[in-house]
Amino acid sequence: MTTDRILKLGRRLIVASFFVIALTGCWDRLEIEERAVVLGVSIDTASPEAEAEEDEVSHLQGSQPVPSKDMVRVAVQIALPGRIPLGPGESGGGGKGSAGQTVWVVDVVGHSVDDAIMNLQQQISSRLFFGHLRVIVVSEQLAKKGLENVNDYFRRNSEVRRMAWMMVSKGSAKDLMVAAPKLERVPTLYLMSTLDEGIRMGKFPKDYIGIFWSNSSKKGQEGFLPYVEIKKEQNVEVKGLAFFRGSKMVGKSNPLQIAGYLGVKGINPAGYRVFVKLDGAPSTVMTAAAHRSSKIGLRIRNGIPVFSIQIAIDVNLEEKMGDKIHINDPKTLRRIELLQQEGSDKSYKEFLEMTQKLGSDIFGFGEIVRSKQPAFWNRHVKSKERWQEMYKEVEFEVSTSIKIRRIGMKGK
């Protein structure tokens, strides 16, 4: 073949390649109008009578044995096309019933989450799409039985983002799907913003669903989730942390103990306030944490890990309850610092002891042992189950340092 013919053939191939590129398309495209966009999912346990609600979608009733586990009730919050606010002018909250104008809540029962979603898809004309899923709510009753099936389904679903939130509800999880908060026209976005704003205000640690799954998978740490309750005005209160041991919820904290977790981990910003009593109720002041830092040391004593936790907190003096308190006096300020240090040491120790009794190392002390004392871990611990038992025996030495940095403005 001559050189000219080779050049001509090369030109033709180059021209043909341009046409091929122009003719390519999105072979797996799915138009937005063909999707049922799921914003939130709630999962509750279902009573045995709920089996009568199930249609013969995944199996024929009586033809084969079904799983022996309790059935679940799954509710999904689907965005209504054209109703979701898109700009600042449309983002305000609506009146009563506004949530029903922006989303559609449908619930079904199934023998597993996957089975329930399959039953739901049979009732929805468009394909369910989880790419915009923001919140997964599970009931406390279900969490105590175990979230193996819930975690398995959503971890395997490639559409679910790891920045979504999972939370445990006191009572029915479905109630949070049908709630109509006045500050937000989309209930799921209100739930999400409650926790996101909690992070920014120092009220809650980052605990997206991806972080929860990661911590639950570690040998020396357990996961935790926000524990929430819907109130009478359809607002949501973060009532504490839901502790897990493996996939099962084993306990919960109170709201102030969230500050205990943040303090031990040294997470900022700091956003909690506490009362400090000097000489009874009339001589009480309120302080607000402004900044935290912590340092955790480890040593092995008699075959038991001993952790020394040094926590330093800068606080502002926010309010005083009586005129007898002279905040200009350095001795008074120092006494406030010492009293708060004493109370903080006690509350931190009580919180750590609570997690020890439950065998739920939500702080990740086991991971510190794995990283700093690998020989001890490989010889004496080895597994997650063994650390869950050893965590009950470890010792903590907690010391807190409180410094008042600001006492507020002075009036002339």
Salt bridges, closest charged atoms under 4 A:
GLU31 OE2 - ARG29 NH1 3.22
GLU53 OE2 - ARG73 NH2 2.93
GLU54 OE1 - HIS59 NE2 3.98
GLU54 OE1 - HIS111 NE2 3.07
ASP70 OD2 - LYS145 NZ 2.66
ASP107 OD2 - ARG73 NH1 2.76
ASP107 OD1 - LYS174 NZ 2.98
GLU140 OE2 - LYS144 NZ 3.21
GLU140 OE2 - LYS252 NZ 3.41
ASP152 OD2 - ARG156 NH2 3.06
GLU159 OE2 - ARG127 NH2 2.71
GLU197 OE2 - ARG200 NH2 2.56
GLU222 OE1 - LYS384 NZ 3.69
GLU229 OE1 - LYS231 NZ 3.71
GLU229 OE1 - LYS239 NZ 3.31
GLU237 OE1 - LYS231 NZ 3.30
ASP279 OD1 - ARG335 NH2 3.06
ASP314 OD1 - ARG405 NE 3.29
GLU318 OE1 - ARG273 NH2 3.32
GLU337 OE1 - ARG334 NH1 2.93
GLU367 OE2 - ARG370 NH1 3.33
GLU389 OE2 - ARG245 NH2 2.51
GLU389 OE1 - LYS392 NZ 3.76
GLU395 OE1 - ARG301 NH2 2.35
GLU397 OE2 - ARG299 NH2 2.81
GLU397 OE2 - ARG301 NH1 3.90
